[in-house]
Structures are given as structure tokens and as C-alpha cells.
């Protein structure tokens, strides 16, 4: 590949060098638009620019143009009102896709001449939630970013070759920014402009390229099921995963389907990349990263992706092996005290995940009459089977017994919540405050709507039945089944929402229950309303058969 240093991307336009597809953009067009933006920013006297663009190619133009104009860039994590309020005092202009903000085309002026960018004067600020959930700003120089993309190319450039880079992660954060934008720009690899959030979208984009690589999150990789064309997808050059822990079960599944282990990247906005691994327990530090530990065993990091001379003091406990590789032991800032005893939440989480029934676990403290631990669990296939066959109480008692081998009775969770997946935020994190709020919340009484489609006034919905549905406890405790009356209630409630139905429930017709609906099932619900007869037709189906169906009679409300 024809490598161009990050700081030299605006020096010489290369029309034959493709940047992106759909729509196509070449390097000469990239340079022209970036240099026109640079002129526009200078003409307006902008010094500090907030950028939030969904299109990765437009983000590349915005970054290069701003840096050429000597403008510092802030990448907010989202465009929520509180985010804007927090950062508005620190920027002169918002460049986004939203109405009312500036757009790239609004800022174009006759282009500035191309020039080499200053590695130490060009600046970028990233916004991260941190482990506490409190937003935090992290400042980077172009030198730090350039060091990192060069290290990535040295490590994996030969493997990727001319692969098109396809991503499921946002470019507003360090992982997506480096892997989806800056690294391919320097390497001369094309990239897909849009963030592809669903496995089917990733597959569709992959089929358009003879060589491709994925920049993905654990959240997406966990959802890649049997419905995909795995023989075709096995041509993927490399699968990158970062932003959170990839469950071992998901990594093993990808290995079986693709004949390669996903490449997991450990890092953060503060540190940049720290280490990587591929089918291993231990992490391999990047070549120039130097690791050490403090007296408490916390990982200390010095690297060319940090300010010169700075050592980042993390809250991650680690065990460093003789060959320099290391194992993470959990976060030191997640040590809690119950009745004056120190309890490591990561240690208990690891013990839970070691059980065959648990895919992921997060623990937190629940304040009721007294402080106790609660557990938020994603069950494995074996765990879901155990829940369906023996019920919730049997499952939690078995897990408490398993945990009792690792801790004293005080540390055993008293509250359990079973979820389809952990509700990670846009940065792949689950702040501790969110864990504890979920543990305090009531068990769900409604389905999770995964997808809904309207055709000629009729609705088809893909629903997930929560594994922790409140109604399962009474129907039946040892063999949970979704009650028929609840299925009718869900159909009526969703019908009222989607079809704007009014009227009073007046009875049922031809009600049939043919297949059991169990915890964790995904089912389709079809809804159709006949206004002349005042009847709501509903049918629930699984992949193979109808589960239930009937007609709900609605009587018009009278004044």
C-alpha cells in the first residue's frame, strides 16, 4: 500500500487514490473540500470547532480542514441537549448533520493551499463518559494519533492489504476514529462511510467488496447469528473488536464460523491502544507501550499515544507475566464495602461468568433496608434452557450455591435481574450508576420490540420476551410460560399504540393457544384492525408455527 503520513495528507492531491464508496470520494476531492473548509473557518475566525457527523468521509474532511486552518476540534459523544450545554462554552461553532447547525457546504470558500500539518499544534478533544458516567474531555495532539495509526499499520497492514474497512462503531470515539477513518486514510484503503449497526447491514456491505475487514463492537459481534451467509463472510481479512469485553462464547462462535479469532483491542480514550489479543486469555501490549504497576497492582501505562513523559495511572488491576503479556483482574475502583468487609465486584463477576449458565454479569450495591449485592445477568443458551425447564428460583439458587465457593454469605447477591443483553451506552460502557438503577427497577411486564413494519395498515412486530418477565413467577414458578391473558393484553396495548385504537374491551372471539411461549423467545406479532366490525385480529408466531391467535372486540366509547 502507498502510505501517506497523517500530517502529509493535504500536501499533494492524488485523484487515483480512492477514499470511500457510496458516494465515491477520491483523495483529490477530499483535499479540495478540506482546504475549502479550512479557508471558510479562517474567514469566520473560528478557533474551536465541535464536530458530530455520521458520514466518516465528511468527518475526515472536517478534521483535516480544521487542522489546516489551525482550529482545534472537539468530538462530542452525542448531540443531546445536556451535551450541547456542557460543551457550548468551549467551542465557537457546531458542525453537524442537524438543522440549525453549520454544514460543510455552508463553510466553503476558495481553497487554501495544501501544506503539511503541525503534529504538535493540531489538536483533537474526545469526550468520554468514564467509569462513573460523568462526561470527561480528553485532549490529543496529531502526533499521538499519527503514532498510533503507524503502529497499527506495522502490525496488521500486510494482513489487510487492500481490504475495504467496514465498521459498526461510531467515529466520534477513539476506536472508530482511528480504525475507520485515520488509519485507512493514511494506508490508502477505502472505507464505508456509514456506521452499520446491524449484522445484516454488515453482511450487505461486505458482499460488495472482494476484500474487506470489520471494525466492530462486542455488542454487534454477539448478535451475529446463523441467518448470515457465513461461507461468504469467511473471506473477511480481520475482525477487530473493542469498546468492551467480548464474551468468550461469542469469540468461540466467530472462530468456528470464520476460521479466525476476532482481534480484540484493549484501550481507552485516555490511553489510546494498550494491547491486543486473538483467541488468548493474556493481552499482548503494543510494541511501544510500557507497562508497570503501583503498590496496589494497578496498571501504569507509558506510551507514544500519551503526552511525552506522562504515565497513565489506571484503575485496572493486572497480573503481568514474565514475557510481558498480562491478565486483567478487574477494576480496583469497583471494590465495595458491606458491613465493613471489602468485596471485589469484578472477582464475583468472573466467578459467575465461569458458570456454564452465565454469558455476562455485572454486580452492584442495592440500598434497601440495608445494603446488599444485586446481579445483572445475561444467560448463556444453557442458562436460558435451565430457566425454561426449572424456573427462576432454581436458577438463582444454583448460581448462589456456585458463588458460595468463592465468597462468604455476605457477598452473595440478594437481588437478580435477567436481561437479553447488557444495556451498554454508545461507548460500549455500562456505568455503575446504571447497573444499580437497573437492579432497583421492577421486573418488566412488556415485551421488547426489536423491529416493527407497517404494510397497508397492518403491523408486523418482532418481539423479544424478557427472560425476567414479572408474569413468569406465577405462571408457572418451575416451568415459566407466558400467560394467554398477557398475550392478549400485549396485542391490545400495541394495537392501541400503533393503530390509534380507542374503545372499550368487549370480549374475545376464536381464541386459540397452540404453542408455548417461554422466557427469552423471539416471536412475531401480526396486528390488523377491522374498523367496521370493531375487531382487532392478532397472531403470534415463532419461526415454525403459530403460537396463538384471536380477535379482540372493541366497543365504541359513548359520551
VMD Tcl script that draws the C-alpha trace (Angstrom):
set ca {
  {0.00 0.00 0.00}
  {1.09 3.58 -0.63}
  {1.33 5.02 2.89}
  {0.89 8.77 3.43}
  {1.76 10.16 6.82}
  {-1.19 11.67 8.65}
  {0.39 15.12 8.70}
  {1.03 14.97 4.93}
  {-2.49 14.07 3.73}
  {-3.11 17.61 2.40}
  {0.28 18.09 0.74}
  {-0.43 16.60 -2.69}
  {-3.77 15.63 -4.23}
  {-3.94 12.13 -5.72}
  {-7.04 11.66 -7.94}
  {-6.34 7.95 -8.46}
  {-6.43 7.24 -4.70}
  {-9.95 6.16 -3.67}
  {-11.17 7.16 -0.20}
  {-14.75 5.93 0.14}
  {-17.74 4.41 -1.64}
  {-21.45 5.28 -1.94}
  {-20.91 8.07 -2.77}
  {-17.40 7.73 -4.13}
  {-14.74 10.16 -2.96}
  {-11.13 10.29 -4.14}
  {-8.13 11.87 -2.46}
  {-8.12 14.94 -4.71}
  {-11.77 15.67 -3.84}
  {-11.00 15.11 -0.16}
  {-8.14 17.62 -0.32}
  {-10.17 20.20 -2.21}
  {-13.11 20.05 0.21}
  {-10.86 20.08 3.29}
  {-8.88 23.08 2.02}
  {-12.07 24.96 1.10}
  {-13.40 24.27 4.62}
  {-10.10 25.49 6.09}
  {-10.50 28.78 4.23}
  {-14.09 29.12 5.41}
  {-13.18 28.51 9.05}
  {-10.39 31.08 8.86}
  {-12.70 33.63 7.20}
  {-15.19 33.23 10.06}
  {-12.47 33.49 12.71}
  {-13.32 30.06 14.15}
  {-10.72 28.76 16.61}
  {-12.60 25.90 18.30}
  {-14.97 23.61 16.39}
  {-17.38 20.93 17.66}
  {-17.91 18.20 15.02}
  {-20.54 15.45 15.02}
  {-21.01 13.87 11.58}
  {-22.44 10.43 10.82}
  {-20.58 10.19 7.50}
  {-16.98 9.05 8.08}
  {-15.73 10.72 4.88}
  {-17.29 14.05 5.89}
  {-15.65 13.68 9.30}
  {-12.27 13.18 7.57}
  {-12.84 16.38 5.56}
  {-13.85 18.28 8.70}
  {-10.83 17.14 10.72}
  {-8.25 17.82 8.01}
  {-9.83 21.16 7.11}
  {-9.96 22.30 10.72}
  {-6.37 21.28 11.39}
  {-5.17 23.03 8.22}
  {-6.87 26.22 9.49}
  {-5.26 25.88 12.93}
  {-8.64 25.12 14.51}
  {-8.88 22.72 17.47}
  {-11.63 20.09 17.17}
  {-13.97 18.69 19.84}
  {-15.81 15.43 19.12}
  {-18.87 15.32 21.43}
  {-20.17 11.82 22.10}
  {-23.74 12.78 21.10}
  {-25.94 15.80 20.38}
  {-28.26 15.62 23.38}
  {-29.31 18.94 24.90}
  {-27.23 18.40 28.04}
  {-24.16 17.52 25.93}
  {-24.51 20.74 23.93}
  {-24.98 22.74 27.11}
  {-21.88 21.20 28.66}
  {-19.55 21.97 25.73}
  {-21.06 25.05 24.06}
  {-18.95 27.45 26.12}
  {-15.79 25.75 24.84}
  {-16.46 25.98 21.07}
  {-17.19 28.72 18.53}
  {-19.20 26.63 16.06}
  {-21.09 23.34 15.81}
  {-20.59 21.40 12.56}
  {-23.21 18.62 12.47}
  {-25.96 16.99 10.41}
  {-28.67 18.71 12.45}
  {-30.89 21.56 11.30}
  {-29.72 24.89 12.71}
  {-26.05 23.90 12.90}
  {-23.39 24.64 10.28}
  {-22.89 22.15 7.41}
  {-19.69 21.51 5.45}
  {-21.05 23.18 2.30}
  {-22.02 26.31 4.28}
  {-18.38 26.93 5.16}
  {-16.74 26.52 1.74}
  {-14.52 29.35 0.47}
  {-11.83 29.36 -2.26}
  {-9.35 26.70 -1.18}
  {-6.25 27.38 0.91}
  {-3.02 25.91 -0.48}
  {-2.05 22.43 0.68}
  {0.52 22.21 3.48}
  {1.99 19.80 6.00}
  {0.10 19.76 9.29}
  {1.88 20.57 12.56}
  {1.97 17.39 14.65}
  {2.09 19.26 17.95}
  {-0.17 22.24 17.20}
  {-3.08 20.32 15.63}
  {-5.39 19.23 18.44}
  {-8.39 16.99 18.97}
  {-10.56 16.58 22.08}
  {-12.59 13.44 22.69}
  {-15.46 13.13 25.14}
  {-15.93 10.00 27.22}
  {-18.32 9.01 29.96}
  {-15.58 7.45 32.09}
  {-16.31 4.64 34.56}
  {-18.54 6.88 36.70}
  {-20.73 8.07 33.83}
  {-19.63 11.70 34.32}
  {-18.60 13.24 30.95}
  {-14.91 13.97 30.60}
  {-12.79 15.72 27.96}
  {-9.53 14.16 26.75}
  {-7.11 16.21 24.65}
  {-4.88 14.68 21.97}
  {-2.24 16.03 19.61}
  {-1.95 14.97 15.99}
  {1.42 13.42 16.91}
  {-0.25 10.98 19.31}
  {-2.80 9.96 16.67}
  {-0.13 9.64 13.96}
  {1.99 7.41 16.21}
  {-0.94 5.11 16.76}
  {-2.03 4.70 13.13}
  {1.56 3.95 12.11}
  {1.79 1.26 14.80}
  {-1.48 -0.31 13.59}
  {-0.20 -0.44 10.01}
  {3.08 -2.05 11.06}
  {1.20 -4.70 13.00}
  {-1.66 -5.57 10.61}
  {-1.20 -3.67 7.34}
  {0.17 -6.67 5.45}
  {-2.79 -8.83 6.51}
  {-5.37 -6.24 5.47}
  {-3.87 -5.47 2.06}
  {-6.48 -3.61 0.02}
  {-9.40 -4.54 2.28}
  {-12.30 -2.10 2.44}
  {-12.91 -1.09 6.06}
  {-16.49 -1.68 7.22}
  {-17.49 -0.50 10.68}
  {-20.30 -0.90 13.21}
  {-18.89 1.62 15.68}
  {-19.21 5.41 15.82}
  {-16.32 7.55 14.62}
  {-16.87 10.05 17.45}
  {-14.82 7.84 19.77}
  {-11.14 6.91 19.63}
  {-11.55 3.33 18.37}
  {-13.86 4.20 15.46}
  {-11.90 7.36 14.65}
  {-8.57 5.53 14.36}
  {-9.72 2.28 12.74}
  {-12.49 3.60 10.44}
  {-11.07 6.99 9.39}
  {-7.46 7.93 10.15}
  {-5.75 4.57 9.60}
  {-7.43 3.80 6.23}
  {-6.84 7.40 5.09}
  {-3.09 7.01 5.61}
  {-2.94 3.46 4.25}
  {-4.93 4.16 1.07}
  {-7.71 1.72 2.00}
  {-11.27 2.62 1.16}
  {-13.87 2.72 3.89}
  {-17.66 2.56 4.10}
  {-18.99 5.95 5.14}
  {-21.88 4.88 7.38}
  {-21.86 3.15 10.74}
  {-23.61 -0.20 10.20}
  {-25.37 -1.13 13.42}
  {-26.91 -4.49 12.40}
  {-25.30 -7.79 11.28}
  {-27.43 -7.85 8.11}
  {-26.11 -4.40 7.12}
  {-22.54 -5.54 7.71}
  {-23.14 -8.59 5.52}
  {-24.70 -6.48 2.73}
  {-21.72 -4.11 2.68}
  {-19.20 -6.98 2.82}
  {-20.68 -8.62 -0.27}
  {-19.87 -5.52 -2.31}
  {-16.09 -5.95 -1.86}
  {-13.71 -8.74 -2.75}
  {-11.52 -7.85 0.25}
  {-12.92 -6.41 3.47}
  {-12.29 -6.10 7.21}
  {-14.64 -5.33 10.09}
  {-14.25 -2.72 12.81}
  {-16.89 -3.91 15.23}
  {-18.12 -3.83 18.80}
  {-18.79 -6.79 21.10}
  {-22.47 -5.75 21.07}
  {-22.71 -6.41 17.31}
  {-20.49 -9.50 17.23}
  {-22.63 -11.16 19.91}
  {-25.72 -10.72 17.71}
  {-24.31 -12.38 14.57}
  {-26.50 -15.48 14.23}
  {-26.99 -18.46 11.96}
  {-29.08 -16.48 9.46}
  {-25.98 -14.92 7.86}
  {-24.06 -16.26 4.84}
  {-21.03 -17.38 6.82}
  {-19.17 -19.10 3.92}
  {-19.15 -15.76 2.04}
  {-18.30 -13.74 5.15}
  {-15.35 -16.01 5.96}
  {-13.39 -14.02 3.36}
  {-13.08 -11.23 5.95}
  {-9.38 -10.30 6.32}
  {-9.63 -9.45 10.04}
  {-12.35 -8.83 12.62}
  {-11.49 -6.11 15.13}
  {-13.43 -5.77 18.38}
  {-13.13 -3.08 21.03}
  {-15.17 -0.87 23.33}
  {-15.88 -3.58 25.92}
  {-15.25 -7.20 26.77}
  {-16.12 -9.73 24.05}
  {-17.67 -12.78 25.77}
  {-15.67 -15.96 25.26}
  {-18.79 -17.66 23.86}
  {-19.09 -15.01 21.11}
  {-15.37 -15.22 20.27}
  {-15.57 -19.02 20.03}
  {-18.63 -18.80 17.78}
  {-16.84 -16.40 15.40}
  {-13.80 -18.66 15.33}
  {-15.94 -21.65 14.31}
  {-17.74 -19.68 11.59}
  {-14.86 -17.62 10.17}
  {-11.86 -19.89 10.89}
  {-10.19 -16.96 12.65}
  {-10.33 -15.48 16.13}
  {-11.51 -11.87 16.41}
  {-8.70 -9.42 17.17}
  {-9.64 -7.75 20.46}
  {-8.21 -4.32 21.19}
  {-7.76 -3.06 24.75}
  {-7.58 0.70 25.13}
  {-9.39 3.86 26.12}
  {-9.81 7.47 25.07}
  {-7.26 8.43 27.70}
  {-4.57 5.89 26.79}
  {-5.18 5.06 23.15}
  {-4.40 1.43 22.35}
  {-2.80 -0.57 25.15}
  {-2.78 -4.20 23.99}
  {-4.42 -6.80 21.79}
  {-5.19 -10.49 21.79}
  {-6.54 -13.10 19.39}
  {-8.02 -16.23 20.96}
  {-5.88 -15.88 24.08}
  {-6.55 -15.06 27.72}
  {-3.48 -12.86 28.06}
  {-3.13 -9.44 26.41}
  {-0.11 -8.57 24.24}
  {0.98 -4.92 24.70}
  {1.51 -2.85 21.56}
  {5.20 -2.59 20.68}
  {5.94 0.85 22.13}
  {3.67 0.58 25.17}
  {5.49 0.22 28.51}
  {3.59 -1.32 31.42}
  {4.27 -1.29 35.15}
  {2.22 -1.46 38.35}
  {1.79 0.51 41.55}
  {1.76 -0.95 45.07}
  {-1.93 -1.88 44.75}
  {-1.37 -3.77 41.50}
  {-2.94 -1.07 39.29}
  {-1.69 -0.94 35.70}
  {0.58 2.03 34.83}
  {0.98 2.92 31.15}
  {3.60 4.93 29.27}
  {3.20 5.11 25.50}
  {3.73 7.26 22.39}
  {-0.07 7.67 22.29}
  {0.12 9.71 25.53}
  {1.74 13.11 26.16}
  {5.56 12.83 26.35}
  {6.69 11.84 29.82}
  {3.16 11.15 31.08}
  {2.38 7.86 32.85}
  {-1.33 7.00 32.93}
  {-2.43 5.57 36.26}
  {-5.36 3.24 35.54}
  {-7.80 1.64 37.97}
  {-7.28 -1.78 36.34}
  {-5.74 -4.50 38.46}
  {-3.48 -6.78 36.43}
  {-1.05 -9.68 36.63}
  {1.96 -9.22 34.31}
  {3.62 -12.44 33.08}
  {7.35 -12.91 32.62}
  {7.04 -12.47 28.82}
  {5.36 -9.06 29.23}
  {1.84 -10.23 28.44}
  {-0.75 -9.60 31.12}
  {-4.12 -10.61 32.53}
  {-6.73 -8.12 33.68}
  {-8.14 -8.83 37.14}
  {-10.90 -6.21 37.26}
  {-11.16 -2.58 38.26}
  {-9.82 -1.53 41.63}
  {-12.44 1.23 41.82}
  {-15.15 -1.45 41.92}
  {-14.27 -2.64 45.41}
  {-17.26 -2.14 47.71}
  {-17.72 -2.42 51.46}
  {-20.57 -4.37 53.01}
  {-20.66 -4.38 56.83}
  {-17.02 -3.25 56.82}
  {-15.88 -6.10 54.57}
  {-14.21 -5.30 51.24}
  {-15.75 -7.15 48.27}
  {-14.39 -7.17 44.73}
  {-17.26 -6.95 42.26}
  {-15.04 -7.95 39.28}
  {-13.91 -11.08 41.13}
  {-17.52 -12.15 41.75}
  {-18.47 -11.32 38.15}
  {-15.65 -13.51 36.86}
  {-16.81 -16.32 39.14}
  {-20.38 -16.02 37.80}
  {-19.24 -15.99 34.17}
  {-17.24 -19.15 34.87}
  {-20.57 -20.95 35.33}
  {-21.98 -22.54 32.15}
  {-25.28 -20.73 32.58}
  {-23.90 -17.18 32.55}
  {-22.64 -15.30 29.46}
  {-22.17 -11.88 31.11}
  {-22.56 -10.49 34.62}
  {-22.46 -7.10 36.30}
  {-22.85 -6.61 40.05}
  {-23.86 -3.59 42.07}
  {-24.93 -2.50 45.52}
  {-28.67 -2.21 46.17}
  {-29.74 0.06 49.02}
  {-32.94 -1.24 50.58}
  {-33.37 -1.75 54.32}
  {-29.66 -2.48 54.26}
  {-27.02 -2.58 51.57}
  {-26.91 -5.88 49.64}
  {-25.46 -7.02 46.33}
  {-27.51 -7.46 43.18}
  {-26.57 -9.28 39.97}
  {-27.45 -8.29 36.41}
  {-27.08 -11.36 34.18}
  {-27.12 -12.28 30.51}
  {-27.75 -16.02 30.38}
  {-25.98 -18.39 28.01}
  {-28.01 -20.85 25.93}
  {-27.55 -23.41 28.71}
  {-28.70 -20.87 31.28}
  {-31.80 -19.99 29.27}
  {-32.60 -23.70 28.97}
  {-32.25 -24.08 32.76}
  {-34.56 -21.10 33.32}
  {-37.19 -22.54 30.99}
  {-37.03 -26.06 32.42}
  {-36.71 -25.35 36.14}
  {-37.72 -21.73 36.74}
  {-36.13 -18.57 38.07}
  {-35.79 -19.60 41.73}
  {-33.96 -22.82 40.85}
  {-31.60 -20.89 38.54}
  {-30.71 -18.19 41.07}
  {-30.31 -20.69 43.94}
  {-27.93 -22.76 41.79}
  {-25.88 -19.66 40.98}
  {-25.81 -18.58 44.64}
  {-24.53 -22.05 45.56}
  {-21.86 -21.78 42.84}
  {-20.79 -18.34 44.11}
  {-20.64 -19.54 47.73}
  {-17.43 -21.40 46.80}
  {-15.82 -18.02 46.00}
  {-17.09 -15.73 48.75}
  {-18.74 -15.63 52.16}
  {-22.53 -15.45 52.55}
  {-22.49 -11.66 52.98}
  {-21.34 -11.22 49.36}
  {-23.99 -13.45 47.76}
  {-26.40 -11.42 45.60}
  {-29.87 -10.99 47.10}
  {-31.43 -9.43 44.01}
  {-31.18 -10.83 40.48}
  {-32.16 -9.31 37.16}
  {-32.01 -11.32 33.92}
  {-31.60 -9.32 30.70}
  {-31.34 -10.18 27.00}
  {-28.20 -8.07 26.71}
  {-26.36 -5.55 28.85}
  {-27.61 -2.02 28.02}
  {-24.23 -0.57 27.06}
  {-24.01 3.10 26.12}
  {-22.65 4.44 22.81}
  {-19.09 3.98 24.10}
  {-19.61 0.32 24.95}
  {-19.72 1.03 28.68}
  {-22.23 0.40 31.44}
  {-21.67 2.97 34.20}
  {-22.05 1.59 37.72}
  {-24.91 4.02 38.45}
  {-26.88 2.48 35.55}
  {-26.24 -1.05 36.86}
  {-27.62 -0.11 40.26}
  {-30.65 1.66 38.76}
  {-31.49 -1.47 36.76}
  {-31.17 -3.65 39.85}
  {-33.62 -1.40 41.72}
  {-36.14 -1.28 38.85}
  {-39.19 -3.53 38.81}
  {-39.12 -6.63 36.65}
  {-40.51 -5.91 33.14}
  {-44.15 -6.52 32.22}
  {-43.97 -5.70 28.49}
  {-42.11 -7.26 25.55}
  {-39.06 -5.69 23.96}
  {-39.93 -4.51 20.45}
  {-36.95 -5.35 18.22}
  {-38.49 -4.35 14.89}
  {-41.82 -3.11 13.58}
  {-43.04 -2.81 9.99}
  {-46.32 -1.39 8.67}
  {-47.80 -2.57 5.34}
  {-51.18 -1.30 4.10}
  {-52.36 -0.52 7.60}
  {-51.28 -3.87 9.08}
  {-48.36 -4.23 11.51}
  {-45.76 -6.96 11.90}
  {-43.59 -6.76 15.02}
  {-40.58 -8.75 16.11}
  {-40.77 -9.12 19.88}
  {-38.36 -10.47 22.47}
  {-39.93 -11.97 25.57}
  {-37.86 -10.73 28.55}
  {-36.28 -13.67 30.41}
  {-37.11 -11.87 33.67}
  {-40.75 -11.07 32.86}
  {-42.67 -10.49 36.10}
  {-45.57 -12.72 34.98}
  {-43.40 -15.84 34.79}
  {-43.12 -16.12 38.59}
  {-46.77 -17.03 38.93}
  {-47.19 -18.92 35.64}
  {-45.52 -21.20 36.46}
  {-42.69 -20.91 39.03}
  {-40.96 -24.15 37.98}
  {-41.78 -24.08 34.26}
  {-42.37 -20.47 33.17}
  {-44.88 -19.94 30.35}
  {-46.23 -16.65 29.02}
  {-49.89 -16.48 30.19}
  {-52.54 -16.24 27.50}
  {-54.16 -13.24 29.17}
  {-50.81 -11.40 28.92}
  {-50.54 -12.20 25.22}
  {-53.99 -10.68 24.70}
  {-53.05 -7.62 26.78}
  {-49.83 -7.09 24.78}
  {-51.72 -7.35 21.46}
  {-54.36 -4.85 22.67}
  {-51.80 -2.37 24.08}
  {-49.62 -2.49 20.96}
  {-52.72 -2.24 18.77}
  {-53.82 0.89 20.61}
  {-50.37 2.45 20.17}
  {-49.78 1.60 16.52}
  {-53.30 1.65 15.09}
  {-54.54 4.53 17.24}
  {-57.42 2.42 18.55}
  {-59.99 3.64 21.03}
  {-62.95 1.87 22.57}
  {-63.50 -0.47 25.48}
  {-62.53 -4.13 25.56}
  {-65.75 -6.06 24.89}
  {-64.67 -9.67 24.56}
  {-62.77 -12.26 22.54}
  {-63.50 -14.50 19.55}
  {-61.88 -17.70 18.18}
  {-59.10 -17.53 20.74}
  {-56.51 -20.28 20.21}
  {-53.30 -21.13 22.08}
  {-51.25 -23.66 20.16}
  {-47.58 -23.28 21.16}
  {-45.99 -22.32 24.48}
  {-44.09 -19.02 24.67}
  {-41.11 -19.24 27.02}
  {-38.55 -16.84 28.57}
  {-36.14 -15.36 26.01}
  {-38.23 -16.40 22.99}
  {-38.36 -14.16 19.94}
  {-41.84 -14.11 18.42}
  {-43.62 -12.25 15.64}
  {-46.88 -10.43 16.32}
  {-49.21 -9.58 13.41}
  {-51.95 -6.97 14.01}
  {-54.86 -5.97 11.78}
  {-57.92 -3.90 12.69}
  {-61.33 -4.15 11.04}
  {-62.98 -0.78 11.83}
  {-66.42 -1.80 10.52}
  {-66.68 -4.72 12.94}
  {-64.56 -3.15 15.68}
  {-62.28 -6.19 15.78}
  {-58.50 -6.37 16.30}
  {-57.06 -9.50 14.71}
  {-53.81 -10.75 16.24}
  {-51.49 -13.71 15.74}
  {-48.24 -14.64 17.48}
  {-45.79 -16.88 15.61}
  {-42.37 -18.34 16.28}
  {-40.07 -19.48 13.48}
  {-42.05 -22.64 12.80}
  {-45.67 -22.30 13.88}
  {-48.47 -20.12 15.21}
  {-48.34 -19.74 18.99}
  {-51.70 -18.06 19.49}
  {-54.32 -16.06 17.61}
  {-57.72 -14.49 18.03}
  {-59.94 -11.44 17.65}
  {-60.33 -8.73 20.29}
  {-63.70 -6.96 20.24}
  {-63.70 -3.24 20.95}
  {-66.88 -1.38 21.84}
  {-67.07 2.30 20.90}
  {-66.87 4.69 23.84}
  {-70.12 6.58 24.47}
  {-70.40 10.04 25.94}
}
mol new
graphics top color blue
foreach p $ca { graphics top sphere $p radius 0.5 }
foreach p [lrange $ca 0 end-1] q [lrange $ca 1 end] { graphics top cylinder $p $q radius 0.2 }
display resetview
